[in-house]
């Protein structure tokens, strides 16, 4: 299964590592290049993205996980608002 972890700080990385260990493909969202390197070393595929930037959201993986995140963020309380 492919799982997208939207926000791979210390907690998201720990969850991602556990998911990788059970055999899942994990794509982790991060804004940090340094964090991307750490994620790769732990088996998580980094995806550099700012979830507050609509152009970045368009680049999320084109699978079910990426689609679900885009849909949820577009329905949130600030959907359509300038950020």
Residue, then its C-alpha position, 0 to 999 in steps of 0.5 A: x500500500x502507498x501511504x502519504x505522510x503529510x508532515x514528516x517531522x519527528x512524529x511523522x518520520x517515526x510513523x513512516x519508519x513503522x509503515x516501511x517496516x511493515x512493507x508499505x511504500x511511504x511518501x513523506x511531505x517535507x519543506x526541508x531539504x535536510x529532512x528529505x535526506x533523513x527520510x531517504x535514509x529511513x526508507x521514506x520517499x521524500x516529497x518536497x512540498x509546502x501544503x500551504x502553497x496551491x502550486x505545490x499541492x498540484x505536485x503531490x503524487x497522482x495516486x489515491x493518497x495524494x488525491x485524498x490530501x488535495x481534496x481535504x486541504x481544498x475543503x478545509x476552513x481556509x479553502x480558497x482563502x489567500x494564505 
